[in-house]
Amino acid sequence: MPTPIDHAPLLLPTPATVQREDGVVELPAQLSVGGEPAAAALIAGILSALRPTAVTEKAPTIFVAISALGPAESYHLSIRADGIRLHAASLAGVRAGSYTLAQLMRQYGDRLPALLIDDAPQFPVRGVMLDISRDRVPTMAHLTTMIEQLASWKINHLQLYVEHTVAYAGHDDVWRDASPLTFDELRTLDAHAGAHGIELVANQNCFGHLSSWLSHPRYAPLAEITPGETWDFNGLVTRTGPFSLCPSDPGALALVRDLLSQLLPTIASPLVNIGCDETFDVGQGRSRAQVAERGRAAVYLEFVTQVCAMVREHGKIPMFWADIALEHPEALAQLPPDLIGLAWGYEPDAPFARWCDQLRRAGRAVWVCPGTSCWRSITGRTTERRANLLAAARDGLAHGASGYVVTAWGDLGHRQQWPVTLHALAEAAHRAWSGVAPYDPRASSLHAFNDDSLAVGLWLDALGDVDLPLRQIGGKISADGKPTALRNASALFTDLTKRWDETWVGDLAAWEAVAERLHPLLDTQGGALGIAHVSDFLAAELGHIASVTMAAIARAIARRSDDSAGVADLRDVWSSIIRDHRDLWLARSRPGGLEHSCSYYQTLVDELLG
């Protein structure tokens, strides 16, 4: 249902300037586009998804021209009684302006308000990185739809994070059960992304986060940590078994060379993300003596430099997660000069400004990489996400970052449903294009969920803070004995990882208060309140999010009380959640990884049976 004409434009991302004028422009039943031929064909193709659109030479409804306005993607859109005119600095600017016009047509239907828009992006590179290695490998249908939606929000860069979920020849023992992407599928995605103005970039972690490889006997000899050996993960937790490649083992580089030689020719982009993050085990295992002699930074940087050389052999430019290098600012100048530093941080206090300055002083390009705050959660974390995305935009723009790439991870079973992730991606798209301009979550409702009631975005925002009071005290106890904020996870999700009899934050009253915060967001059937104008499938996904949230709260309350009367009911609830999780998973994702994801919920059922 179109929005009344007196309502302000609701656009995603928000343009730099929107000037309303008096009057209304009535659109004909069939649109015609004229002007520069390639630009006219581009805008006609985008608008044809909304109504019949033809390219014509005479008296077009929409006239498009390319002229030197400023930055490559800048555009000027005027909607007046004498017609619609789009002037852009390039075809990329025509694409951006066309999507803005399409969103106005989506909001207002046949009667557009007269207005003038001048717009240009804040970040030249505006990207999304989606984790496809923690259980969920999306179907091709989901990936192509996602590309089209991201393009409509002016995203122009996409990475699919890979550890083991590409069908590398000769390594099928690693990916056999993972439902990997094939090289033919990657080529198809590359072409589809390119046709929508998005650069698909190869991504393969080449150092750490490779336990999916190193847990196999064939590859275990290449690991820093031997099977069964324990090590410290940056002072956070103790882990057991392999994680990173051993940088002093020639076989490790041979494996990386093989993977890159297969992957890089498949994707056209000159950019390659080689990963290399969180290699905290290096120096705790087989390279212990080498690190003791030369220093951890030197050993790490030597391996990274060798991987970068492999990338350059393919005529491509490497980028990497810069966390380990940033721990050693004195060594940043030793990085290869063309290596792009990806400065990632997922909390409101992430020091993007300092990281950007460190890399820029070393003469290296830097991109800021905040997070969706959706992983290790059921609902997402609204407050932390909003502040983190804003901080990355504010500090990245002020300190020389040339790219903004939001990350969406899938730790511990990738159990967050797609609407939680998509809602966060919408806000990130706004920040990447519009910088620090105010954000309206109702834009996500309309342009991410096709929700004319404008309720979904607001509902997801409210749900994402239902456990906020417990998140604020759920972290480690500080040196002065005070609780700190929980990081990188929601309280609801974290409590599900605790044994039934394991103590954690929040007494019975605190968790009952969370239940009271949730109650206004639910109807009597436990679904999403006030959301009527969405598809049946989206309603099912939102209902599942609500059901898991209720069940997590019910378990938290039950294990903090001595009342065991509802345990059998809780067991039935979690069994039902597993069934729904399976059905929803297979609608968007491949079967590989599903059983592992379900095992986290099955543990809760088994616990209640015991």
C-alpha positions in Angstrom: 0.0 0.0 0.0 1.6 3.3 -1.1 2.5 5.9 1.6 0.4 9.0 1.7 2.1 11.8 -0.3 2.5 14.1 2.7 4.8 11.6 4.4 8.5 12.3 4.2 10.6 10.1 1.9 11.9 7.0 3.6 15.0 6.0 1.7 17.8 3.5 2.3 20.4 4.8 2.5 19.4 8.4 3.2 20.5 10.8 0.5 22.8 13.7 1.3 20.1 16.3 0.6 16.4 15.9 -0.1 14.4 19.1 -0.9 10.7 18.8 -1.0 8.8 21.1 -3.4 5.1 21.8 -3.9 3.2 19.4 -6.1 2.8 15.8 -7.1 4.0 14.0 -10.2 1.7 11.4 -11.6 3.4 8.5 -13.3 1.9 6.9 -16.4 1.0 3.3 -16.7 4.2 2.6 -18.7 7.4 4.5 -18.0 9.7 5.7 -20.8 13.4 6.5 -20.4 15.5 8.6 -22.8 18.9 10.2 -22.9 22.4 8.7 -22.9 21.7 5.2 -24.3 23.7 3.1 -21.8 22.4 5.1 -18.9 18.8 4.9 -20.2 19.1 1.1 -20.6 20.4 0.8 -17.0 17.7 2.8 -15.4 15.0 1.1 -17.5 16.2 -2.3 -16.4 16.1 -1.3 -12.7 12.6 0.3 -12.9 11.1 -2.5 -15.0 10.9 -4.6 -11.8 8.3 -2.2 -10.6 6.4 -1.4 -13.8 6.7 -1.7 -17.6 9.6 0.5 -18.7 10.8 1.2 -22.2 13.7 3.1 -23.7 12.5 5.8 -26.1 14.0 8.8 -27.9 11.0 11.1 -27.8 9.2 12.7 -24.8 10.4 10.3 -22.2 9.0 10.2 -18.7 12.5 10.1 -17.3 15.5 11.7 -18.9 19.0 10.6 -17.9 22.4 12.2 -18.6 26.0 11.7 -17.6 27.9 14.9 -16.7 30.8 15.9 -14.5 29.1 16.4 -11.2 31.7 15.3 -8.7 32.6 11.9 -7.3 32.0 8.9 -9.6 28.8 7.8 -7.9 27.2 11.2 -7.4 23.9 12.0 -8.9 21.2 14.7 -9.0 17.5 13.6 -9.2 14.7 16.0 -9.9 11.1 15.0 -9.9 8.9 17.9 -11.2 5.7 18.4 -13.2 7.8 18.7 -16.4 9.3 15.3 -15.9 11.9 13.3 -14.0 15.6 14.0 -14.7 18.6 12.1 -13.5 22.0 13.6 -14.0 25.0 11.5 -12.8 28.7 11.5 -12.9 29.0 8.0 -14.3 27.0 4.9 -14.9 27.6 4.0 -11.3 25.9 7.2 -10.3 23.1 6.4 -12.7 22.7 3.1 -10.9 22.6 4.8 -7.5 20.1 7.4 -8.6 17.9 4.7 -10.3 17.7 2.8 -7.1 16.7 5.9 -5.2 13.9 6.5 -7.7 12.8 2.9 -7.5 12.5 3.3 -3.7 10.4 6.4 -4.1 8.1 4.5 -6.4 8.0 1.6 -3.9 7.0 4.1 -1.2 4.5 6.3 -3.1 3.3 4.3 -6.0 2.0 6.3 -8.9 2.0 9.7 -7.2 5.5 10.9 -6.4 6.2 14.1 -4.4 8.0 16.8 -6.3 11.5 17.0 -4.9 15.2 17.5 -5.6 17.9 15.1 -4.4 21.6 15.6 -4.5 23.6 12.7 -3.3 27.0 11.0 -3.2 28.6 8.3 -1.1 30.8 8.9 1.9 32.9 5.8 1.4 34.0 4.7 -2.1 33.9 1.0 -1.1 30.7 -0.1 0.7 30.8 -3.8 1.4 29.3 -6.8 3.1 31.2 -9.9 4.3 29.0 -12.9 4.9 30.3 -15.9 6.8 29.6 -19.1 4.8 32.0 -21.3 6.8 30.2 -21.6 10.2 27.6 -24.2 9.1 25.4 -22.1 6.8 26.2 -22.1 3.1 23.4 -20.2 1.4 21.6 -21.6 -1.6 22.2 -20.0 -5.0 18.7 -18.6 -5.0 19.3 -16.9 -1.6 22.7 -15.6 -2.7 21.4 -14.1 -6.0 18.4 -12.5 -4.2 20.7 -11.1 -1.5 23.0 -9.6 -4.2 20.0 -7.8 -5.8 18.8 -6.5 -2.5 22.3 -5.3 -1.4 22.7 -3.6 -4.8 19.5 -1.7 -4.3 21.0 -0.2 -1.1 24.1 0.9 -3.0 26.4 -1.8 -1.7 29.2 -2.3 -4.2 31.5 -4.9 -2.6 30.8 -8.5 -1.4 32.9 -11.1 0.2 31.9 -14.7 1.2 34.1 -15.7 4.1 35.6 -19.1 3.3 37.6 -21.6 5.4 36.6 -24.9 3.9 33.3 -24.4 2.0 34.6 -24.1 -1.6 34.9 -27.4 -3.5 38.7 -27.3 -3.9 39.9 -30.1 -6.2 41.8 -32.8 -4.4 40.5 -31.8 -1.0 37.0 -33.3 -0.9 37.7 -35.0 2.4 37.5 -31.5 4.0 34.4 -30.1 2.2 32.5 -33.3 1.4 29.8 -32.9 4.0 29.7 -29.0 3.9 27.6 -28.4 0.8 30.3 -26.2 -0.6 30.1 -23.6 -3.4 31.5 -25.0 -6.6 33.7 -23.0 -8.9 30.9 -22.9 -11.5 28.7 -21.4 -8.9 31.3 -18.8 -7.9 31.6 -17.8 -11.6 27.8 -17.4 -11.8 27.8 -15.3 -8.6 30.6 -13.2 -9.9 28.8 -12.4 -13.1 25.5 -11.8 -11.3 27.1 -9.4 -8.8 28.9 -7.6 -11.5 25.7 -7.1 -13.5 24.3 -5.4 -10.4 27.3 -3.1 -9.7 28.8 -5.3 -7.0 32.4 -6.5 -7.0 32.6 -10.0 -5.7 36.0 -10.5 -3.9 37.7 -13.8 -3.3 38.1 -14.6 0.4 40.0 -17.5 1.8 41.5 -17.6 5.3 45.1 -18.6 4.8 46.6 -18.8 8.3 44.2 -19.0 11.3 40.7 -20.3 11.7 41.5 -23.5 9.8 40.5 -26.2 12.3 38.0 -27.5 9.7 41.1 -28.5 7.7 43.6 -29.3 10.4 41.2 -31.6 12.3 41.6 -34.1 9.4 44.6 -36.5 9.8 45.8 -35.6 6.3 46.3 -31.9 7.3 47.0 -32.2 11.0 50.8 -32.3 10.5 50.6 -28.7 9.1 49.1 -27.3 12.3 50.7 -25.1 14.9 48.9 -27.0 17.6 48.9 -30.8 17.7 45.7 -32.7 18.3 44.8 -32.8 22.0 47.2 -30.0 22.9 45.7 -27.0 24.8 46.5 -23.4 24.2 45.4 -19.9 25.2 43.1 -17.9 23.0 44.2 -14.3 23.8 43.5 -14.7 27.5 39.8 -15.3 26.8 39.4 -19.1 26.8 41.5 -22.2 26.7 41.2 -24.2 23.5 42.2 -27.6 22.5 43.6 -28.9 19.2 44.6 -27.3 15.9 43.6 -23.8 14.8 46.3 -22.1 12.7 48.8 -23.3 10.2 52.4 -23.6 11.5 54.2 -20.7 9.8 57.6 -22.6 9.8 56.2 -25.6 8.0 56.8 -25.4 4.2 53.8 -27.7 3.7 51.6 -24.9 5.1 52.5 -22.5 2.3 52.1 -25.3 -0.2 48.5 -25.8 0.9 47.8 -22.1 0.7 49.4 -21.9 -2.8 47.1 -24.8 -4.0 44.0 -23.1 -2.6 44.7 -19.7 -4.1 45.7 -21.1 -7.4 42.3 -22.7 -7.7 40.2 -19.8 -6.3 41.8 -16.6 -7.6 41.4 -17.3 -11.4 37.6 -18.0 -10.7 36.7 -14.4 -9.6 37.5 -11.4 -11.7 38.1 -8.8 -9.0 41.8 -7.8 -8.4 41.2 -7.9 -4.7 41.7 -10.9 -2.4 41.1 -11.2 1.3 43.7 -13.6 2.8 42.3 -13.5 6.3 45.2 -14.2 8.8 43.3 -13.0 11.9 43.4 -14.2 15.5 46.4 -16.4 15.1 46.9 -16.4 18.9 48.2 -20.0 18.9 51.3 -19.1 16.9 54.2 -19.5 19.3 52.4 -21.8 21.6 53.0 -24.9 19.6 55.5 -26.0 16.9 56.8 -22.5 16.2 57.5 -21.8 19.9 61.3 -21.8 19.6 61.2 -19.7 16.4 58.9 -17.1 18.1 61.1 -17.1 21.2 64.1 -16.3 19.0 62.7 -13.9 16.5 59.5 -12.5 18.1 55.9 -13.3 17.3 55.5 -10.3 15.0 58.4 -11.2 12.8 57.2 -14.8 12.4 53.7 -13.7 11.7 54.6 -11.0 9.2 57.0 -13.3 7.3 54.2 -15.8 6.7 51.7 -13.1 5.7 54.3 -11.6 3.3 54.8 -15.0 1.6 51.1 -15.4 1.1 50.9 -11.8 -0.3 53.6 -12.8 -2.8 51.4 -15.7 -4.0 48.5 -13.3 -4.5 50.6 -11.0 -6.6 51.7 -13.9 -8.8 48.0 -13.9 -9.9 48.2 -10.1 -10.6 45.9 -9.4 -7.6 46.0 -7.1 -4.5 45.9 -8.7 -1.0 43.9 -7.5 2.0 44.0 -9.0 5.5 42.4 -8.7 8.9 44.8 -6.4 10.6 44.2 -7.3 14.3 47.5 -9.2 14.8 49.6 -6.6 13.0 48.0 -3.8 15.0 49.2 -5.4 18.2 52.7 -4.6 16.9 52.6 -1.0 15.5 56.4 -0.9 15.3 56.2 -3.7 12.7 53.5 -2.2 10.5 55.9 -0.6 8.1 57.2 -4.1 7.3 53.9 -5.1 5.7 53.8 -5.4 1.9 53.1 -1.9 0.6 50.0 -2.9 -1.4 48.4 -4.9 1.5 45.1 -3.3 2.5 44.5 -3.4 6.3 41.0 -4.4 7.4 40.5 -2.9 10.9 37.7 -4.9 12.5 35.9 -4.3 15.8 32.4 -5.2 16.9 31.7 -3.1 20.0 30.8 0.6 20.6 34.3 1.2 22.0 36.2 -0.3 19.0 39.2 2.1 18.5 38.8 2.6 14.8 40.4 6.0 14.9 43.6 4.7 16.5 43.7 1.7 14.1 43.2 3.9 11.0 45.9 6.3 12.2 48.4 3.4 12.8 47.9 1.9 9.4 47.9 5.3 7.6 51.1 6.4 9.4 52.7 3.2 8.1 51.6 4.2 4.6 49.0 1.5 4.2 45.4 1.7 3.0 42.8 0.9 5.6 39.1 -0.1 5.6 36.9 -0.1 8.7 35.0 -3.3 9.4 32.3 -3.2 12.0 29.8 -6.0 12.7 26.1 -6.8 12.5 26.1 -7.9 16.2 23.9 -10.8 15.1 26.1 -13.8 15.8 26.1 -15.5 19.2 22.6 -14.2 19.6 19.0 -15.0 18.8 17.8 -11.5 18.6 20.8 -9.4 17.6 22.2 -6.7 19.9 20.6 -3.4 18.8 22.4 -0.9 21.1 25.8 -2.3 20.5 25.2 -2.7 16.7 24.0 0.9 16.3 26.9 2.4 18.2 29.5 0.1 16.5 28.3 0.9 13.0 28.2 4.6 13.7 31.7 4.6 15.3 33.1 2.9 12.3 31.6 5.5 9.9 32.5 8.5 12.1 36.1 7.5 12.8 36.7 5.9 9.4 35.7 9.1 7.6 37.7 11.3 10.0 40.9 9.1 9.8 41.3 8.2 6.2 39.5 4.9 5.7 38.6 4.3 2.1 36.3 1.4 2.6 33.5 0.3 5.0 32.8 -3.4 5.1 30.3 -4.8 7.6 30.9 -8.4 8.8 28.2 -11.0 9.5 29.6 -14.1 11.3 28.0 -17.4 12.3 29.7 -18.6 15.4 28.3 -21.6 17.3 25.9 -22.9 14.7 24.9 -19.8 12.8 21.5 -19.9 14.6 20.4 -16.3 14.0 17.7 -16.2 11.4 18.2 -14.2 8.2 15.9 -11.3 9.2 18.1 -10.4 12.1 21.1 -10.3 9.8 19.3 -8.5 7.0 18.0 -5.8 9.3 21.6 -5.1 10.5 22.9 -5.1 6.9 20.3 -2.4 6.0 21.6 -0.1 8.7 25.2 -0.8 7.7 24.4 0.1 4.1 23.1 3.4 5.3 26.3 4.1 7.3 28.6 3.1 4.4 26.8 5.5 2.0 25.5 8.3 4.3 28.1 8.3 7.1 26.9 9.8 10.3 23.5 11.0 9.0 20.5 10.0 11.2 19.2 6.5 10.5 15.5 5.6 10.5 14.9 1.8 11.1 11.5 2.1 9.4 13.5 2.2 6.2 14.6 -1.4 6.9 10.9 -2.3 7.3 10.0 -0.9 3.9 13.1 -1.7 1.8 14.4 -4.8 3.4 11.1 -6.6 4.4 8.6 -5.0 2.0 6.5 -4.1 5.1 4.1 -1.3 4.5 3.2 -1.2 8.2 6.8 -0.1 8.9 6.8 -2.4 11.9 9.4 -5.1 11.3 12.4 -2.8 11.7 11.1 -1.3 15.0 10.1 -4.7 16.3 13.6 -6.2 15.6 15.2 -3.2 17.2 13.1 -3.6 20.4 13.7 -7.4 20.4 17.4 -6.9 20.0 17.6 -5.0 23.4 15.2 -7.3 25.4 18.2 -8.6 27.4 20.2 -5.4 27.4 20.3 -5.0 31.2 21.9 -8.4 31.5 24.4 -7.8 28.7 25.6 -4.7 30.5 26.8 -6.8 33.5 27.5 -10.1 31.8 31.2 -9.7 31.0 34.2 -10.6 33.0 34.7 -9.1 36.4 37.1 -6.2 36.1 40.3 -5.7 38.1 38.4 -3.5 40.7 35.8 -6.3 41.1 33.0 -4.7 39.1 31.0 -6.4 36.3 31.7 -5.4 32.7 29.5 -5.5 29.6 29.2 -8.8 27.8 31.0 -8.6 24.5 30.3 -10.3 21.2 27.2 -12.1 22.4 23.8 -11.6 23.8 22.9 -12.7 27.4 20.1 -14.9 26.0 22.5 -16.8 23.8 25.2 -17.0 26.4 22.9 -18.4 29.1 22.0 -21.2 26.6 25.7 -22.2 26.6 25.7 -22.7 30.4 25.0 -26.0 32.0 21.7 -26.3 33.9 23.4 -26.0 37.2 26.1 -23.5 36.2 26.0 -20.1 37.7 26.1 -16.9 35.6 24.8 -13.4 35.8 21.3 -12.5 36.7 19.1 -13.9 39.5 15.6 -15.1 39.1 14.1 -11.6 39.4 16.5 -10.2 36.7 15.4 -12.9 34.2 11.8 -12.4 35.1 12.3 -8.7 34.2 13.6 -9.8 30.8 10.4 -11.8 30.3 8.4 -8.7 31.1 10.4 -6.7 28.6 9.6 -9.3 26.0 5.9 -9.6 26.7 4.8 -6.4 24.9 6.5 -7.7 21.7 4.4 -10.8 21.6 0.8 -11.6 20.8 -1.1 -14.4 22.5 0.2 -17.0 20.0 3.8 -16.0 20.7 4.4 -14.4 17.3 5.5 -10.9 16.4 3.1 -8.2 17.5 1.5 -5.8 15.0 3.3 -7.2 11.9 0.6 -8.0 9.5 1.8 -6.9 6.1 4.6 -9.4 5.5 4.9 -12.7 3.6 4.0 -16.0 5.3 7.6 -17.1 5.2 8.9 -13.9 6.8 6.2 -14.2 9.5 7.4 -17.8 10.2 11.0 -16.6 10.6 10.0 -13.8 12.9 7.8 -16.2 14.8 10.7 -18.6 15.2 12.9 -15.8 16.5 10.2 -15.0 19.1 9.8 -18.7 20.0 13.5 -19.2 20.6 13.7 -16.0 22.6 10.8 -17.1 24.9 12.3 -20.6 25.3 15.7 -19.2 26.2 14.1 -16.9 28.8 12.0 -19.8 30.2 15.1 -22.0 30.5 17.0 -19.2 32.3 14.2 -18.7 34.7 13.7 -22.5 35.3 17.3 -23.1 36.1 17.4 -20.3 38.6 14.3 -21.6 40.4 13.7 -24.8 42.2 10.4 -25.4 40.4 10.9 -28.4 38.0 7.2 -28.8 37.1 7.7 -27.2 33.7 10.8 -29.1 32.6 8.8 -31.6 30.4 7.1 -28.7 28.7 10.4 -27.0 28.1 11.8 -30.2 26.6 8.9 -30.3 24.1 9.4 -26.6 23.3 13.0 -27.2 22.4 12.2 -30.3 20.3 9.7 -28.1 18.4 12.3 -25.4 17.9 14.7 -27.9 16.4 12.0 -29.0 13.8 11.3 -25.4 12.9 15.0 -24.5 12.7 15.5 -27.4 10.2 12.6 -26.2 8.0 13.6 -22.6 8.0 17.3 -23.5 7.4 16.6 -25.5 4.3 14.5 -22.7 2.8 17.6 -20.4 2.5 20.6 -22.6 3.2 22.2 -25.9 2.0 22.0 -29.0 4.2 25.7 -29.2 5.0 26.2 -27.9 8.6 22.5 -28.2 9.6 23.0 -31.2 11.9 25.9 -29.5 13.6 23.8 -26.3 14.1 20.9 -28.4 15.5 23.2 -30.2 17.9 23.4 -27.1 20.0 19.7 -27.2 20.6 19.7 -31.0 20.9 22.1 -30.7 23.8 19.4 -28.7 25.6 16.8 -31.4 25.0 19.2 -34.1 26.1 20.0 -32.1 29.3 16.3 -32.0 30.1 15.9 -35.7 29.5 18.7 -36.4 31.9 
